[in-house]
């Protein structure tokens, strides 16, 4: 992931884990990626790819705090160093800064847009507010309407917290019926307070399980399978079938989603931007050496090697792989949401078994 403005953002969402990262660079006056660094990264990133398809992921902070001229220059540089490879781009945004000019650019260049929105207005505005405490839902909805008007491909990224998790059907039906969203990624919020205690806005373990079960039943019962794609459900089926899931939290190992800050500092993961997980800086060390070096390899292995004894003996280990190490905050080393995941896996097991059998039968026929 590239952070063209680092942790800078025009919002101040109460549960945001990344805003504090700007304090890592209090001695740097401008948290803005230079054109020199942009070119260095693009050249090295494309050159390091073994595949003929290369995906750039622009992340924040708020990515659209950089002007369109920055991203137009990025496209020029991608074309300069493509060397016959197919280049794709995805950009994550809170949606409040989308204009007609932005929407036209995203459509013309074929960029995939991830929009952060936590459900209906009441749910979204509970935690996603401006620095002045003002609500943001109306601006986000306006941005989504612009994306739709200009036929921009987008997906929704929603945080599930202590509030909206109590209304799983209102939450899910908003995305399906109101926004007519076909790609939905929802992430449970699991953070700790300075004293180490769980944050008050965290979704509760049992609350998480009940939320997942209710949404899954609606997804299957309403006939949304194959029509609306829910990342967590897709990842669950992948693990059931022994296929690498498309989300790292459910994978066997970590280390494939490094992040580069605005000044070239590279960290092991977006959720581990701490000094001890800094791999180096691409202005001093080539990107490929940082991402394939011993420190990152150890980070990748840590996910499995640090599993608790209970996790290693759990019947559902194959399905969650202990979740993300950052969520393992229970005293015994398990994921904070373990109880909820067990509820969910037990609830969907028969459906997953049936889908696995159908997919295996199709494969034998082919």
N, C-alpha and C positions, 0 to 999 in steps of 0.2 A: 504494500500500500504506500502511496505517496501522500505526504502531508504538505501541500503547497503553502499553507498558512500555519502549519503546526497545529497548536491547540486553540488558536484564536477562533472565536465564534461570536455571532451577533445575538445569540441566545444564552441563557443561563439555566438550563434544565437542572432541576434539583438533584437528580440522580446521576448526572453525567460523571463518568469516571475519567474523562480526558481533559477537562478544563484545567485541572491542577497541573498538568504536564507543562504548561507554559512557564511555571516557576523553575523548571529545570534550566531555563534559558533567560533568567532575569537580567543577565549581564549582556544580552544581545538586544539592541534597541528595536530592530525590525524583524519580526518573525515572518519573513517572506522569502520564498525560494528564488534564488538568482537564476538568470537565464543560463549562465555558465554551468551551474549545478544541474539544471534541467537537462541540458544537452548531454552532460556526462552520464547521468542516470539513464536516459533513453538509449544512448549508444551501448552502454554496458548491459542494460536489461535485455535488449533485443539480442545482443551478441551472446548472452548466456543461455538463450532458449534452445532446447533441442527440437521442439515442435515447430511446425510451420505456421502455427497460429499463436499470437502473442496478445495477452490481455493486460492492459494497464488499468489499475484501480486507483482512482483519485478519492482521497478520504480527508476527513477533518478532525477537529475543528469544523468550520464551515467552508467548504471548497469554493463556493460562489462569492466569497469575499475577494478572490482574485478576479480581475476583469477577463472578459472573453478574449482579449488580445493575448493573454498568457496561454490559454488553451489552444488558440489558433496557431501560436508559435509551437506548441507541443506537437500539433498535428504535422506541421512542416518538418519538424525534426524526426518524427516517426517515419515519415515518408523518405527522408534523407537516409536513414539508417535501416530501413526495412529489409533490404537485401532479398527481396522476393517473398518475404513472410507476410502473412495476413495480420493486420493490426486491428484490435478491437479495444474499445474504451468503456469503462463503467465509472460512474461518478455518484458519490453519496452526498445527499444534501438534506437540510431540514425543510427545504421547500419554500421558505419565506421570501427568497430573493429571486425566484424564477420570474422572468419577464418574457414578453413576446420575442424579444431578440434572443434570449437564452433558449427558449423553446424551439425557435426556428433553427438555431445552430445545432442543437441536440438532434433534431430530426434530420437535418441535412447531412450530418456526420455519422448518423446511425449509432449514437451513444446510448447505452443502457443506463437508466437513472434509478437509483434507490432513494426513496423518499421516506423520511422518518415521520411516522404519524401513529399515535397510540390509540386510535379508535375514534368514536364519536366525540363531539366537541367537549362534553363534560369530562370524559376520560382523558383526552389529550391535554386539555388546559390545566389539569390538576398539577402536573409537574413540568410541562414544557412551556416555559414563559421567558419573556425578555429579561434583560438585566434590570429593567424597571418594574418587573413583576407583572407585566401586561400579558394577556393571553395571546396565543399564536395560531390557533386552529384555523381561523378564517383566512389568514394569509397562506397557510399551507394548502388549504382546500382550493384557494384561487390558483396556486401554483400547479396543483394536480389538474385542474380544469384546463389550464394552458397546455400542459403536456398532452392531454387528450385531444385538445383542439388541433394541435400540430402533429398528432399521430406519433408521439414519442413513446418508445417502449420503456415501461417503468415497472418497478415492483415496490411493494410496501414493506417497510421494516418497522415493526412495532415492539415496544418494550412492554412486557407484562409485569405489572407491579402489584402492590398490596391492594390497590383500589380497583383497577379495571379487571383483575382476575376474578372478582366476585360476579362478573357479568359476562361469562364466556360466550353466550349466544348473541347478546347485543353486540359484543366485540366482533365476533366472526361475521355475523350477518351484515354489519356495517361495511366491511371490506367487500363482501360478495355482492350485496344488493345495492348499496348506496354508491360505493366507489367503482363497482364492477371490476374489482382488482382480480387478476388471475394468478398472480405470484405473490405469496405472502410469507414473510419470514418474521416470526415472533421470538423474542429473546427474553428469558426471565431475568429480572434484575436481582443480582446477588452482590452486594457490596458490604463493606465493613466500616464502622465508625472509627475514629482515631483510637478509641480504647480497645478495639478489636471485636466489639459486639456487632451482631448483624444490624444493618441499617434499617430504620423504621419503614422505609418505602419498599423493602424487599418483598417479593411474593413469598408467602409461606409455603413450606414443603407440602403439606396436605392440600393447601389451596391450589398449588401448581398441579398436583395430580388430578384434582377434581376439574380444573380448568381444561387440561388436556383431554380428559375423557369426554367431557361435554362437547368440546369442539370436534373431536374425532367422530363422535356419534352423529353430529350434524353433517360433517363432511361426507361420511359414508351414506348416511340415511337419506340425505337430500339429493344424492346422485352427483356430487361434486367431484368425485374421483375421476381424474383425467380431464376435468374442466377447470378446476382451480387447484393450483399446486402449492402445497404447504410444505415448506422446507423440512421441518422436523419430521413430518410423516414420511416424506420421501427418504430421509436419512435413516429412519427406523427400518423401512423396507430394505434399503441397501444393506444394512448390518444383518438383517434377517437372512439375506441371500448371500452373505459373504462378499459383498461388493463394497469398495471404498466409498463412504458416504460423501456427499458434497458439502458437508459442514464439519469444520475441524474439531468442534467440541465433542462430536460423537465418534471421532476417528481413533484408531489405535495409538497413533503417535502425533506429536506436534512438530512445529518447525518449518511448515510450508507457507506461512503467512507472515513474513517479516514486514517491517514497516520502516520507512525512511522519513525522518523529520526534515523540516524546511532547510536545515543547514548541512544535510548530508549524513547526519548520525543515523546509523542503522541499528534497530533493536530486534530482538528475537520474535516479538509478537506485539500486536496492537494493545493487548491487555497487560503486557509486561514491559512497558516503557518506564523502566527504573534503571538507575546507574549500573546495577549488577548484571543487567541483561543487555547492556549496550555491546554490540559486536565490533564497532569501530565506525569509521567515517569513510565514505567512498572517495573523498578527495585525497585520502592517504592510502587506502587499500581497495583493490578492485572488488566490486560487488560480489562476484562469483566466489572469491576467497572468503568473504564474510559469511555468505549464506551456506557455504559448503565446508566451512571450517570446523574444527573440533568443538568449539563452544556451542555452535548452533546444533551440531549433531548430538551433543550431550543434552541440550534443551529438549530436542525431539524425543530422546529416549526417556526423559524424566517423567513424562506423562504415565507411561506404563510402569516404570521401575518404582515410582513413588506411590503406587496403589496401596491402600490399606489392606490388612489381612481379610477384613470382611468383604471388601470388593473382590478380592481374588477368589473367594469361595462363593460369590453370589451367582445365582442362576442367570441373572440378566447382564452380567459383565459384557457379554458379546454385543449387547444392544446399546450400551451407553459408554463403555470403556472408561468408566469413572468420571465422565463429563470433563469439563475444562478444569485443569489444576487450580485455577484461580477461585473456583467455587468450592473447593475442598476445605471448608472452614469448620466442620464439625470437630469436636475434640478427638474423635477416633480417626480423623483423616479422611472421612467420606465427604462426598458432595453434600452441600447444605440442603439440596432438593432431593436427596436420595429417596425419601419416603414417597414423594410425589411421582418420581420416575418409576418406582416399583408398582405403584397403583396403575400408572399408564401402561406399562409393558404387560402387566397381567390382563388388563382390560382389552388390549388390542391383539393379544397373542394368537387367538384363533383366526382372526382376519389376516394377520401377517402370514400365518402358516398356510392358509388357503391361497393367498396371492403368490407365495413362494412356489407352491406346487403348480399353480397355473403357469407361472413364468418358466419353470423347469420343463413342463410339458410342451410349451411352445418352442423352447430351445431344442428339445429332442426332435420335434417335427421338422424344424428348419434344418 
